[in-house]
Amino acid sequence: MLNRRLIRVKVLQAVYAYHQSEVKDLRSAKSFLKKSIHGIEDTFINILQFPYDLFHFVKTNYNPADKHLKVKNESGSVFNYLSDNKCLDLLVNNPKSKEIFTSSSYNWNKDSDFLFMIYKQIGEADWIQKFENEDSNDFSRSHEFLTTLYKYLIESSEDFNIKMEEINIHWHDEKIPVLKSIEKLLKSCTEDGGKVEVPLISKDLEDDLEYSEKLLELTTKNHSEYEELIAKRTPEWDSERIARIDLYIMIMALAEFMEFPSIPVKVTLNEYLELAKIYSTPQSSKFINGILDKLLNELKKEGKVNKQGRGLIE
């Protein structure tokens, strides 16, 4: 399954879009949510293909005599590792993985200026020095180089991240799960190619979609009821003064408390507090924690929180 925190983020985005729309259309909100979840796989493929297109660009355009293409790395290590990477070649030609290198929804080759900029940044990055004077034909070194490259692009390259945000407005939320999937693929890549396994973004996509759609539906359907519950616990707060995103986070949490018997209350509470830290104000997490804690205790007394399964019954 997809990381549930990422799914909650996707639902929160759909809930926010639903309430911001003049026409409250749940069908459109569900369509938006489904498309957003499916889009994670497109992001995975686009990122995975980037070095392939970058390598092709280098091999096609690189001329050591051209001063315009000079980088600080004078030994040629960058060019060697990019133009002839054994690990990448194996993935591109392996029956289990080659299809993903031809199904990208974004054509990196159309932006040669961006490719060259990233190429220069790689050549001038500190981490490239560890590959100086190393044999680029060695599979283990090419494997390490490729793994380090993906990690650098996703975690450290500001220009690459800006580009990805232009391509995908959800990049900030998806980047770490995508990196973990790429690292898992690379870990399975051995020199004989026999163990290559392309990780599924979701092991059970139908289950993930069912969970996300149910959470969206319950959150929107019971919005007024849950908002009233919250308002009773915040007498000093006018509901209109509560940040909208805080309200949506608390309503989603209430839906999970009462309607998802297999999700432990502690998991729900921790997850939504983390969302508050990321997407709302610095004070929101503490405020939300206080309200949800009060509500949870009262809902338990009223018998409205019923968890099932081993380890879930409190």
MOKAQUI-V619074 format. One record per pair of residues at least 4 apart in sequence whose ideal C-beta (glycine too) atoms are under 8 Angstrom apart, sorted by the first residue. I is the first residue (numbers start at 1). J is the second residue. D is the distance in whole Angstrom. If there is no record, write none. Layout:
I	J	D
I	J	D
This chain:
1	202	6
1	203	6
1	204	5
1	207	6
1	208	5
2	6	6
2	7	5
2	37	7
2	40	7
2	177	7
2	201	7
2	202	5
2	205	8
2	208	5
3	7	7
3	177	5
4	8	6
4	211	8
4	271	7
5	9	7
5	271	6
5	274	7
5	275	8
6	10	7
6	40	7
6	173	6
6	174	7
6	177	6
7	11	6
7	37	7
7	208	6
7	211	7
7	212	5
7	215	8
8	12	6
8	215	8
8	252	7
8	271	6
8	272	7
8	275	6
9	13	6
9	173	5
9	275	7
9	279	8
10	14	6
10	33	6
10	36	5
10	37	6
10	170	8
10	173	8
10	212	6
11	15	6
11	33	7
11	212	5
11	215	5
11	216	5
11	219	7
11	252	7
12	16	6
12	245	8
12	248	6
12	249	7
12	252	7
12	275	6
12	279	7
13	17	6
13	33	8
13	36	7
13	170	7
14	18	6
14	29	5
14	30	8
14	32	5
14	33	4
14	36	7
14	216	5
15	19	7
15	29	8
15	216	6
15	219	5
15	220	7
15	248	5
15	251	8
15	252	7
16	20	6
16	244	7
16	245	7
16	248	6
17	21	6
17	29	7
17	32	6
18	24	6
18	25	8
18	26	7
18	29	4
18	216	8
18	220	6
19	24	8
19	223	8
19	244	7
19	248	7
21	25	7
21	28	8
24	220	8
25	29	7
26	30	6
26	216	8
26	217	7
26	220	6
27	31	6
28	32	6
29	33	6
29	216	6
29	220	7
30	34	6
30	213	6
30	216	6
30	217	8
31	35	6
32	36	6
33	37	7
33	212	6
33	213	7
33	216	6
34	38	6
34	209	6
34	213	8
35	39	6
36	40	8
36	170	6
37	202	8
37	205	8
37	208	7
37	209	6
37	212	6
38	42	7
39	43	6
39	168	7
39	170	7
39	174	8
40	44	7
40	170	8
40	174	5
40	177	7
40	178	7
40	201	5
41	45	7
41	201	5
42	46	6
42	105	5
43	47	6
43	164	8
43	168	6
43	170	8
43	171	7
43	174	5
43	178	6
44	48	6
44	178	5
44	181	6
44	182	7
44	201	6
45	49	6
45	100	5
45	103	6
45	104	5
45	105	7
46	50	7
46	104	5
46	105	6
46	106	5
46	167	7
46	168	8
47	150	7
47	153	8
47	154	7
47	164	8
47	178	6
47	182	7
48	52	8
48	100	6
48	101	7
48	182	6
48	185	7
49	53	6
49	100	7
49	101	6
49	104	4
49	108	7
50	54	6
50	108	6
50	153	7
51	55	6
51	82	8
51	85	8
51	88	6
51	146	7
51	149	6
51	150	7
52	56	7
52	88	6
52	92	6
52	101	5
53	57	6
53	107	8
53	108	4
53	109	5
53	115	7
54	58	6
54	82	7
54	108	7
54	115	6
54	118	7
54	119	7
55	59	6
55	82	5
55	83	6
55	85	6
55	88	7
56	60	6
56	109	7
57	61	6
57	109	7
57	112	6
57	115	4
57	116	7
57	119	7
58	62	5
58	79	6
58	82	5
58	83	5
58	119	6
59	82	8
59	83	5
61	69	7
61	112	7
61	116	8
62	69	6
62	79	6
62	83	7
63	69	6
64	69	8
64	76	7
64	79	8
66	70	7
69	116	7
71	78	6
71	119	7
71	120	5
71	123	3
71	124	6
72	123	6
72	124	5
73	77	6
73	78	5
73	123	4
73	124	7
73	128	6
73	132	8
75	132	6
75	133	7
76	80	6
77	81	6
77	128	7
77	131	5
77	132	5
77	133	7
77	134	7
77	136	7
78	82	6
78	119	7
78	122	6
78	123	4
78	128	6
79	83	6
80	84	6
80	136	4
81	85	6
81	131	6
81	136	5
81	141	8
81	142	7
81	145	5
82	119	7
82	122	8
84	89	8
84	136	6
84	137	7
85	89	6
85	136	8
85	142	5
85	145	7
85	146	6
86	90	6
86	137	7
86	138	8
86	139	5
86	142	4
86	143	8
86	191	8
87	91	7
87	139	6
87	142	5
87	143	4
87	145	8
87	146	5
87	186	7
87	189	6
88	92	6
88	142	7
88	146	6
89	93	6
90	94	6
90	189	6
90	191	7
90	193	5
90	196	7
91	97	5
91	98	7
91	101	7
91	185	8
91	189	6
91	196	7
92	97	8
92	98	6
92	101	5
93	98	6
94	98	6
94	193	5
94	196	5
96	196	5
96	197	7
96	198	6
97	101	7
97	185	7
97	196	5
97	198	5
98	102	7
99	103	6
100	104	8
100	198	6
104	108	8
106	167	6
108	114	8
108	115	6
109	115	8
111	115	6
112	116	6
113	117	6
114	118	6
114	159	8
114	163	6
115	119	6
116	120	6
117	121	6
117	159	6
118	122	6
118	153	8
118	157	7
118	159	7
118	160	6
119	123	7
120	124	6
121	125	6
121	157	6
121	159	7
122	128	6
122	149	7
122	152	7
123	128	6
124	128	8
125	152	6
125	156	8
127	148	6
127	152	6
128	132	7
130	134	8
131	136	8
131	141	7
131	145	6
134	138	7
134	141	5
135	141	6
136	141	7
136	142	6
136	145	8
137	142	8
138	142	7
139	143	6
139	191	4
140	144	6
141	145	6
142	146	6
143	147	6
143	186	7
143	189	7
144	148	6
145	149	6
146	150	7
146	186	6
147	151	7
147	183	7
147	186	5
148	152	6
149	153	6
150	154	6
150	179	7
150	182	5
150	183	7
150	186	7
151	155	6
151	156	8
151	179	7
151	183	8
152	156	5
152	157	6
153	157	5
153	160	5
154	160	7
154	161	8
154	175	5
154	176	8
154	178	7
154	179	5
155	179	7
157	161	6
158	162	6
159	163	6
160	164	6
161	165	6
161	171	7
161	175	8
162	166	7
163	167	7
164	168	6
164	171	4
164	175	7
165	169	7
165	171	5
165	172	7
167	171	7
168	174	7
170	174	5
171	175	6
174	178	5
175	179	6
176	180	6
177	181	6
177	201	8
178	182	6
179	183	6
180	184	6
181	185	7
181	199	5
181	201	6
182	186	6
183	187	6
184	188	7
184	199	5
185	189	7
185	196	8
185	197	7
185	198	6
185	199	6
188	195	5
188	196	5
188	197	4
189	193	7
189	195	8
189	196	5
190	194	7
190	195	5
190	196	8
200	205	8
201	205	8
202	208	5
204	208	6
205	209	6
206	210	6
207	211	6
208	212	6
209	213	6
210	214	6
211	215	6
211	260	8
212	216	6
213	217	6
214	218	6
214	259	8
214	260	8
215	219	6
215	252	7
215	255	6
215	256	7
215	260	8
216	220	6
217	221	6
218	222	6
218	255	4
218	259	5
219	223	7
219	226	8
219	248	7
219	251	5
219	252	5
219	255	5
222	226	5
222	251	7
222	254	8
222	255	7
223	227	6
223	251	6
224	228	6
225	229	7
226	230	7
226	250	8
226	251	4
226	254	5
226	255	7
227	231	6
227	239	6
227	247	7
227	251	7
228	232	7
229	233	7
229	254	7
229	295	6
230	234	6
230	239	7
230	242	8
230	247	7
230	250	6
230	251	7
230	254	8
230	291	6
230	295	7
231	237	8
231	239	5
233	291	5
233	294	5
233	295	6
234	239	8
234	242	7
234	291	6
237	241	6
237	242	6
238	242	8
239	247	7
242	246	6
242	247	5
243	247	7
243	280	6
243	281	6
243	284	7
244	248	6
245	249	6
245	279	6
245	280	5
245	284	8
246	250	6
246	276	7
246	280	5
246	281	8
246	284	5
246	287	7
246	288	6
247	251	6
248	252	6
249	253	6
249	272	5
249	275	6
249	276	5
249	279	8
249	280	7
249	284	8
249	288	6
250	254	6
250	272	7
250	288	6
250	291	6
250	292	6
251	255	7
252	256	7
252	272	7
253	257	6
253	268	6
253	269	7
253	272	4
253	288	8
253	292	6
254	258	6
254	292	8
254	295	7
254	299	8
255	259	5
255	260	7
256	260	5
256	263	6
256	268	4
256	272	8
257	265	6
257	268	6
257	295	8
257	296	6
257	299	6
257	304	8
257	305	5
258	299	7
258	304	5
258	305	6
260	268	8
261	306	6
261	307	5
261	308	4
261	309	8
261	312	8
262	307	7
262	308	6
262	309	6
262	312	7
263	267	6
263	268	6
263	307	8
264	268	7
264	307	7
264	311	7
264	312	5
265	269	6
265	296	6
265	305	7
265	307	7
265	314	7
266	270	6
267	271	6
268	272	6
269	273	6
269	289	7
269	292	6
269	293	8
269	296	7
270	274	6
271	275	7
272	276	6
272	288	7
272	292	7
273	277	7
273	285	5
273	288	6
273	289	6
274	278	7
275	279	6
275	280	8
276	280	5
276	284	4
276	285	4
276	288	5
277	284	8
277	285	5
280	284	4
280	285	8
280	288	8
283	287	6
284	288	6
285	289	6
286	290	7
287	291	7
288	292	6
289	293	6
290	294	7
291	295	6
292	296	6
293	297	7
294	298	7
295	299	6
296	300	6
296	305	7
297	301	7
298	302	6
299	304	4
299	305	5
300	304	8
300	305	5
300	314	8
307	312	4
307	313	6
307	314	7
308	312	6
308	313	7
309	313	8
